[in-house]
Amino acid sequence: AEDMGIAKPDARLFQEALQRGGVAPGAAVHVGDHPGDDIDGAQQAGLRAVWFNPAGKAWEAEKLPDAEIRSLTELPDVLARWNA
């Protein structure tokens, strides 16, 4: 983000990461802990967004994440459900 001069939640940051990785937005998932910067930004760029919420905080943003996990060990199950 610093190298590009773009900060989250700007969708261009996520789009650049997708382009550099050669991945389509629909095939990517972003895991983040900030509702606005991570979840909203990723969704605006067309990615699915997983809210990493280890403290069990209440969601306070308008648009919901695609999934919520409290431990990274839960992520494989989320991905498996989406790929089923």
N, CA, C and O atoms as CSV, one atom per row, in Angstrom:
chain,resi,resn,atom,element,x,y,z
A,1,ALA,N,N,0.825,-1.193,0.000
A,1,ALA,CA,C,0.000,0.000,0.000
A,1,ALA,C,C,0.872,1.260,0.000
A,1,ALA,O,O,0.597,2.214,-0.728
A,2,GLU,N,N,1.906,1.253,0.810
A,2,GLU,CA,C,2.781,2.428,0.870
A,2,GLU,C,C,3.490,2.652,-0.451
A,2,GLU,O,O,3.613,3.790,-0.905
A,3,ASP,N,N,3.960,1.576,-1.077
A,3,ASP,CA,C,4.671,1.695,-2.347
A,3,ASP,C,C,3.775,2.279,-3.442
A,3,ASP,O,O,4.248,3.007,-4.314
A,4,MET,N,N,2.500,1.962,-3.392
A,4,MET,CA,C,1.566,2.418,-4.410
A,4,MET,C,C,0.944,3.769,-4.079
A,4,MET,O,O,0.367,4.415,-4.953
A,5,GLY,N,N,1.056,4.198,-2.833
A,5,GLY,CA,C,0.429,5.446,-2.439
A,5,GLY,C,C,-1.078,5.335,-2.341
A,5,GLY,O,O,-1.790,6.332,-2.466
A,6,ILE,N,N,-1.559,4.143,-2.122
A,6,ILE,CA,C,-2.995,3.880,-2.004
A,6,ILE,C,C,-3.227,3.174,-0.673
A,6,ILE,O,O,-2.480,2.265,-0.313
A,7,ALA,N,N,-4.234,3.579,0.041
A,7,ALA,CA,C,-4.519,2.962,1.333
A,7,ALA,C,C,-5.875,2.261,1.299
A,7,ALA,O,O,-6.764,2.648,0.541
A,8,LYS,N,N,-6.022,1.232,2.121
A,8,LYS,CA,C,-7.327,0.593,2.293
A,8,LYS,C,C,-8.266,1.644,2.871
A,8,LYS,O,O,-7.836,2.465,3.681
A,9,PRO,N,N,-9.496,1.639,2.488
A,9,PRO,CA,C,-10.259,0.632,1.753
A,9,PRO,C,C,-10.337,0.850,0.247
A,9,PRO,O,O,-11.222,0.287,-0.397
A,10,ASP,N,N,-9.466,1.628,-0.324
A,10,ASP,CA,C,-9.501,1.896,-1.756
A,10,ASP,C,C,-9.433,0.574,-2.526
A,10,ASP,O,O,-8.480,-0.193,-2.385
A,11,ALA,N,N,-10.452,0.328,-3.333
A,11,ALA,CA,C,-10.538,-0.931,-4.081
A,11,ALA,C,C,-9.349,-1.119,-5.022
A,11,ALA,O,O,-9.008,-2.251,-5.363
A,12,ARG,N,N,-8.716,-0.025,-5.444
A,12,ARG,CA,C,-7.578,-0.148,-6.360
A,12,ARG,C,C,-6.432,-0.940,-5.737
A,12,ARG,O,O,-5.690,-1.621,-6.445
A,13,LEU,N,N,-6.288,-0.853,-4.432
A,13,LEU,CA,C,-5.233,-1.615,-3.751
A,13,LEU,C,C,-5.484,-3.115,-3.901
A,13,LEU,O,O,-4.567,-3.873,-4.215
A,14,PHE,N,N,-6.704,-3.531,-3.679
A,14,PHE,CA,C,-7.061,-4.940,-3.809
A,14,PHE,C,C,-6.976,-5.381,-5.276
A,14,PHE,O,O,-6.515,-6.484,-5.568
A,15,GLN,N,N,-7.416,-4.528,-6.186
A,15,GLN,CA,C,-7.351,-4.854,-7.615
A,15,GLN,C,C,-5.907,-5.015,-8.083
A,15,GLN,O,O,-5.612,-5.887,-8.901
A,16,GLU,N,N,-5.024,-4.191,-7.576
A,16,GLU,CA,C,-3.607,-4.312,-7.928
A,16,GLU,C,C,-3.028,-5.629,-7.409
A,16,GLU,O,O,-2.259,-6.296,-8.101
A,17,ALA,N,N,-3.403,-5.988,-6.195
A,17,ALA,CA,C,-2.928,-7.264,-5.634
A,17,ALA,C,C,-3.425,-8.435,-6.480
A,17,ALA,O,O,-2.682,-9.384,-6.729
A,18,LEU,N,N,-4.670,-8.366,-6.916
A,18,LEU,CA,C,-5.219,-9.418,-7.772
A,18,LEU,C,C,-4.463,-9.492,-9.093
A,18,LEU,O,O,-4.111,-10.575,-9.562
A,19,GLN,N,N,-4.221,-8.334,-9.680
A,19,GLN,CA,C,-3.506,-8.305,-10.955
A,19,GLN,C,C,-2.101,-8.871,-10.809
A,19,GLN,O,O,-1.660,-9.665,-11.639
A,20,ARG,N,N,-1.404,-8.469,-9.765
A,20,ARG,CA,C,-0.036,-8.960,-9.557
A,20,ARG,C,C,-0.016,-10.468,-9.317
A,20,ARG,O,O,0.929,-11.156,-9.701
A,21,GLY,N,N,-1.063,-10.965,-8.682
A,21,GLY,CA,C,-1.137,-12.400,-8.412
A,21,GLY,C,C,-1.750,-13.204,-9.541
A,21,GLY,O,O,-1.726,-14.435,-9.516
A,22,GLY,N,N,-2.305,-12.509,-10.540
A,22,GLY,CA,C,-2.932,-13.197,-11.654
A,22,GLY,C,C,-4.189,-13.946,-11.242
A,22,GLY,O,O,-4.466,-15.036,-11.741
A,23,VAL,N,N,-4.947,-13.352,-10.329
A,23,VAL,CA,C,-6.136,-14.005,-9.780
A,23,VAL,C,C,-7.366,-13.145,-10.050
A,23,VAL,O,O,-7.315,-11.921,-9.926
A,24,ALA,N,N,-8.458,-13.782,-10.417
A,24,ALA,CA,C,-9.724,-13.074,-10.618
A,24,ALA,C,C,-10.356,-12.770,-9.256
A,24,ALA,O,O,-10.176,-13.541,-8.313
A,25,PRO,N,N,-11.091,-11.663,-9.138
A,25,PRO,CA,C,-11.707,-11.313,-7.848
A,25,PRO,C,C,-12.583,-12.425,-7.274
A,25,PRO,O,O,-12.578,-12.646,-6.063
A,26,GLY,N,N,-13.324,-13.118,-8.113
A,26,GLY,CA,C,-14.208,-14.177,-7.639
A,26,GLY,C,C,-13.484,-15.391,-7.090
A,26,GLY,O,O,-14.085,-16.227,-6.415
A,27,ALA,N,N,-12.199,-15.489,-7.376
A,27,ALA,CA,C,-11.400,-16.620,-6.897
A,27,ALA,C,C,-10.566,-16.263,-5.677
A,27,ALA,O,O,-9.799,-17.085,-5.177
A,28,ALA,N,N,-10.721,-15.031,-5.201
A,28,ALA,CA,C,-9.888,-14.563,-4.090
A,28,ALA,C,C,-10.727,-14.309,-2.846
A,28,ALA,O,O,-11.920,-14.016,-2.922
A,29,VAL,N,N,-10.074,-14.429,-1.711
A,29,VAL,CA,C,-10.695,-14.154,-0.416
A,29,VAL,C,C,-9.733,-13.282,0.377
A,29,VAL,O,O,-8.530,-13.539,0.419
A,30,HIS,N,N,-10.275,-12.256,0.998
A,30,HIS,CA,C,-9.450,-11.407,1.872
A,30,HIS,C,C,-9.889,-11.638,3.310
A,30,HIS,O,O,-11.081,-11.604,3.617
A,31,VAL,N,N,-8.928,-11.873,4.180
A,31,VAL,CA,C,-9.196,-12.031,5.611
A,31,VAL,C,C,-8.623,-10.806,6.304
A,31,VAL,O,O,-7.441,-10.494,6.155
A,32,GLY,N,N,-9.460,-10.116,7.057
A,32,GLY,CA,C,-8.996,-8.923,7.740
A,32,GLY,C,C,-9.782,-8.661,9.004
A,32,GLY,O,O,-10.855,-9.221,9.228
A,33,ASP,N,N,-9.215,-7.793,9.826
A,33,ASP,CA,C,-9.841,-7.529,11.123
A,33,ASP,C,C,-10.526,-6.178,11.221
A,33,ASP,O,O,-11.100,-5.857,12.261
A,34,HIS,N,N,-10.479,-5.382,10.167
A,34,HIS,CA,C,-11.084,-4.051,10.232
A,34,HIS,C,C,-12.300,-3.984,9.301
A,34,HIS,O,O,-12.171,-4.196,8.096
A,35,PRO,N,N,-13.484,-3.690,9.861
A,35,PRO,CA,C,-14.699,-3.674,9.032
A,35,PRO,C,C,-14.620,-2.761,7.810
A,35,PRO,O,O,-15.026,-3.164,6.720
A,36,GLY,N,N,-14.114,-1.561,7.966
A,36,GLY,CA,C,-14.062,-0.632,6.845
A,36,GLY,C,C,-12.894,-0.890,5.929
A,36,GLY,O,O,-13.072,-1.074,4.725
A,37,ASP,N,N,-11.701,-0.904,6.486
A,37,ASP,CA,C,-10.496,-1.034,5.670
A,37,ASP,C,C,-10.406,-2.383,4.971
A,37,ASP,O,O,-10.090,-2.448,3.783
A,38,ASP,N,N,-10.676,-3.438,5.689
A,38,ASP,CA,C,-10.498,-4.782,5.137
A,38,ASP,C,C,-11.753,-5.320,4.464
A,38,ASP,O,O,-11.717,-5.702,3.294
A,39,ILE,N,N,-12.838,-5.351,5.182
A,39,ILE,CA,C,-14.049,-5.993,4.666
A,39,ILE,C,C,-14.676,-5.172,3.546
A,39,ILE,O,O,-14.911,-5.691,2.455
A,40,ASP,N,N,-14.945,-3.906,3.804
A,40,ASP,CA,C,-15.574,-3.058,2.790
A,40,ASP,C,C,-14.677,-2.914,1.567
A,40,ASP,O,O,-15.148,-3.018,0.434
A,41,GLY,N,N,-13.407,-2.678,1.788
A,41,GLY,CA,C,-12.488,-2.511,0.667
A,41,GLY,C,C,-12.417,-3.742,-0.217
A,41,GLY,O,O,-12.458,-3.633,-1.442
A,42,ALA,N,N,-12.310,-4.904,0.393
A,42,ALA,CA,C,-12.235,-6.146,-0.375
A,42,ALA,C,C,-13.522,-6.391,-1.152
A,42,ALA,O,O,-13.481,-6.755,-2.327
A,43,GLN,N,N,-14.654,-6.193,-0.505
A,43,GLN,CA,C,-15.922,-6.412,-1.187
A,43,GLN,C,C,-16.122,-5.438,-2.340
A,43,GLN,O,O,-16.675,-5.811,-3.375
A,44,GLN,N,N,-15.686,-4.207,-2.176
A,44,GLN,CA,C,-15.795,-3.235,-3.266
A,44,GLN,C,C,-14.980,-3.669,-4.482
A,44,GLN,O,O,-15.321,-3.341,-5.618
A,45,ALA,N,N,-13.908,-4.402,-4.233
A,45,ALA,CA,C,-13.053,-4.889,-5.323
A,45,ALA,C,C,-13.539,-6.219,-5.881
A,45,ALA,O,O,-12.925,-6.753,-6.805
A,46,GLY,N,N,-14.626,-6.766,-5.345
A,46,GLY,CA,C,-15.193,-8.003,-5.864
A,46,GLY,C,C,-14.728,-9.271,-5.185
A,46,GLY,O,O,-15.047,-10.369,-5.642
A,47,LEU,N,N,-13.973,-9.140,-4.095
A,47,LEU,CA,C,-13.512,-10.316,-3.358
A,47,LEU,C,C,-14.527,-10.686,-2.281
A,47,LEU,O,O,-15.316,-9.851,-1.838
A,48,ARG,N,N,-14.494,-11.925,-1.878
A,48,ARG,CA,C,-15.197,-12.302,-0.650
A,48,ARG,C,C,-14.332,-11.839,0.508
A,48,ARG,O,O,-13.103,-11.829,0.427
A,49,ALA,N,N,-15.000,-11.457,1.586
A,49,ALA,CA,C,-14.270,-10.915,2.727
A,49,ALA,C,C,-14.648,-11.645,4.003
A,49,ALA,O,O,-15.825,-11.785,4.337
A,50,VAL,N,N,-13.626,-12.105,4.709
A,50,VAL,CA,C,-13.812,-12.816,5.974
A,50,VAL,C,C,-13.324,-11.900,7.089
A,50,VAL,O,O,-12.189,-11.424,7.077
A,51,TRP,N,N,-14.206,-11.667,8.046
A,51,TRP,CA,C,-13.859,-10.833,9.192
A,51,TRP,C,C,-13.204,-11.704,10.259
A,51,TRP,O,O,-13.826,-12.619,10.800
A,52,PHE,N,N,-11.954,-11.410,10.551
A,52,PHE,CA,C,-11.223,-12.089,11.623
A,52,PHE,C,C,-11.519,-11.331,12.904
A,52,PHE,O,O,-11.040,-10.213,13.099
A,53,ASN,N,N,-12.306,-11.940,13.771
A,53,ASN,CA,C,-12.835,-11.285,14.958
A,53,ASN,C,C,-12.574,-12.123,16.209
A,53,ASN,O,O,-13.514,-12.669,16.787
A,54,PRO,N,N,-11.309,-12.235,16.637
A,54,PRO,CA,C,-11.002,-13.103,17.772
A,54,PRO,C,C,-11.625,-12.651,19.097
A,54,PRO,O,O,-11.830,-13.473,19.990
A,55,ALA,N,N,-11.925,-11.370,19.234
A,55,ALA,CA,C,-12.494,-10.863,20.485
A,55,ALA,C,C,-14.018,-10.977,20.533
A,55,ALA,O,O,-14.624,-10.705,21.569
A,56,GLY,N,N,-14.639,-11.374,19.431
A,56,GLY,CA,C,-16.092,-11.515,19.404
A,56,GLY,C,C,-16.827,-10.192,19.486
A,56,GLY,O,O,-17.896,-10.114,20.091
A,57,LYS,N,N,-16.268,-9.150,18.885
A,57,LYS,CA,C,-16.895,-7.825,18.893
A,57,LYS,C,C,-18.175,-7.832,18.073
A,57,LYS,O,O,-18.365,-8.679,17.200
A,58,ALA,N,N,-19.048,-6.877,18.364
A,58,ALA,CA,C,-20.277,-6.708,17.582
A,58,ALA,C,C,-19.939,-6.014,16.269
A,58,ALA,O,O,-19.099,-5.114,16.234
A,59,TRP,N,N,-20.585,-6.427,15.207
A,59,TRP,CA,C,-20.381,-5.805,13.902
A,59,TRP,C,C,-21.018,-4.429,13.907
A,59,TRP,O,O,-22.165,-4.278,14.327
A,60,GLU,N,N,-20.289,-3.426,13.447
A,60,GLU,CA,C,-20.800,-2.060,13.491
A,60,GLU,C,C,-20.823,-1.370,12.141
A,60,GLU,O,O,-21.089,-0.170,12.071
A,61,ALA,N,N,-20.555,-2.088,11.079
A,61,ALA,CA,C,-20.575,-1.494,9.743
A,61,ALA,C,C,-21.902,-1.829,9.070
A,61,ALA,O,O,-22.655,-2.688,9.529
A,62,GLU,N,N,-22.164,-1.134,7.980
A,62,GLU,CA,C,-23.435,-1.312,7.278
A,62,GLU,C,C,-23.506,-2.645,6.540
A,62,GLU,O,O,-24.437,-3.424,6.744
A,63,LYS,N,N,-22.519,-2.903,5.681
A,63,LYS,CA,C,-22.530,-4.136,4.890
A,63,LYS,C,C,-21.831,-5.253,5.663
A,63,LYS,O,O,-20.747,-5.062,6.213
A,64,LEU,N,N,-22.469,-6.411,5.694
A,64,LEU,CA,C,-21.939,-7.552,6.443
A,64,LEU,C,C,-20.786,-8.224,5.713
A,64,LEU,O,O,-20.724,-8.186,4.485
A,65,PRO,N,N,-19.869,-8.842,6.462
A,65,PRO,CA,C,-18.818,-9.640,5.826
A,65,PRO,C,C,-19.433,-10.909,5.232
A,65,PRO,O,O,-20.557,-11.278,5.573
A,66,ASP,N,N,-18.703,-11.561,4.360
A,66,ASP,CA,C,-19.184,-12.818,3.789
A,66,ASP,C,C,-19.113,-13.954,4.799
A,66,ASP,O,O,-19.862,-14.926,4.708
A,67,ALA,N,N,-18.216,-13.825,5.750
A,67,ALA,CA,C,-18.078,-14.802,6.835
A,67,ALA,C,C,-17.340,-14.135,7.980
A,67,ALA,O,O,-16.680,-13.109,7.815
A,68,GLU,N,N,-17.473,-14.743,9.137
A,68,GLU,CA,C,-16.765,-14.272,10.333
A,68,GLU,C,C,-16.087,-15.463,10.991
A,68,GLU,O,O,-16.685,-16.527,11.146
A,69,ILE,N,N,-14.840,-15.273,11.373
A,69,ILE,CA,C,-14.122,-16.312,12.098
A,69,ILE,C,C,-13.494,-15.700,13.339
A,69,ILE,O,O,-13.153,-14.517,13.361
A,70,ARG,N,N,-13.348,-16.515,14.363
A,70,ARG,CA,C,-12.704,-16.054,15.591
A,70,ARG,C,C,-11.302,-16.630,15.729
A,70,ARG,O,O,-10.507,-16.175,16.551
A,71,SER,N,N,-11.015,-17.624,14.921
A,71,SER,CA,C,-9.688,-18.257,14.912
A,71,SER,C,C,-9.349,-18.589,13.467
A,71,SER,O,O,-10.227,-18.967,12.692
A,72,LEU,N,N,-8.091,-18.451,13.105
A,72,LEU,CA,C,-7.696,-18.789,11.739
A,72,LEU,C,C,-7.881,-20.266,11.432
A,72,LEU,O,O,-7.932,-20.654,10.265
A,73,THR,N,N,-7.981,-21.093,12.467
A,73,THR,CA,C,-8.228,-22.515,12.236
A,73,THR,C,C,-9.623,-22.757,11.651
A,73,THR,O,O,-9.883,-23.840,11.127
A,74,GLU,N,N,-10.523,-21.774,11.729
A,74,GLU,CA,C,-11.873,-21.883,11.164
A,74,GLU,C,C,-11.896,-21.608,9.661
A,74,GLU,O,O,-12.853,-21.972,8.978
A,75,LEU,N,N,-10.859,-20.973,9.151
A,75,LEU,CA,C,-10.850,-20.561,7.748
A,75,LEU,C,C,-10.984,-21.728,6.765
A,75,LEU,O,O,-11.753,-21.607,5.811
A,76,PRO,N,N,-10.284,-22.842,6.942
A,76,PRO,CA,C,-10.462,-23.939,5.979
A,76,PRO,C,C,-11.909,-24.416,5.859
A,76,PRO,O,O,-12.349,-24.764,4.763
A,77,ASP,N,N,-12.650,-24.439,6.957
A,77,ASP,CA,C,-14.060,-24.854,6.893
A,77,ASP,C,C,-14.897,-23.859,6.092
A,77,ASP,O,O,-15.765,-24.260,5.316
A,78,VAL,N,N,-14.643,-22.575,6.277
A,78,VAL,CA,C,-15.356,-21.544,5.517
A,78,VAL,C,C,-15.080,-21.720,4.028
A,78,VAL,O,O,-16.005,-21.715,3.216
A,79,LEU,N,N,-13.823,-21.873,3.678
A,79,LEU,CA,C,-13.458,-22.044,2.284
A,79,LEU,C,C,-14.051,-23.323,1.697
A,79,LEU,O,O,-14.483,-23.337,0.545
A,80,ALA,N,N,-14.071,-24.374,2.471
A,80,ALA,CA,C,-14.643,-25.643,1.994
A,80,ALA,C,C,-16.135,-25.492,1.716
A,80,ALA,O,O,-16.640,-26.030,0.730
A,81,ARG,N,N,-16.844,-24.762,2.581
A,81,ARG,CA,C,-18.296,-24.546,2.343
A,81,ARG,C,C,-18.504,-23.769,1.053
A,81,ARG,O,O,-19.418,-24.078,0.288
A,82,TRP,N,N,-17.679,-22.776,0.801
A,82,TRP,CA,C,-17.830,-21.979,-0.422
A,82,TRP,C,C,-17.486,-22.780,-1.665
A,82,TRP,O,O,-18.028,-22.517,-2.739
A,83,ASN,N,N,-16.600,-23.746,-1.539
A,83,ASN,CA,C,-16.188,-24.539,-2.691
A,83,ASN,C,C,-17.012,-25.792,-2.898
A,83,ASN,O,O,-16.789,-26.540,-3.850
A,84,ALA,N,N,-17.965,-26.021,-2.009
A,84,ALA,CA,C,-18.789,-27.237,-2.100
A,84,ALA,C,C,-19.783,-27.143,-3.236
A,84,ALA,O,O,-20.556,-28.075,-3.458
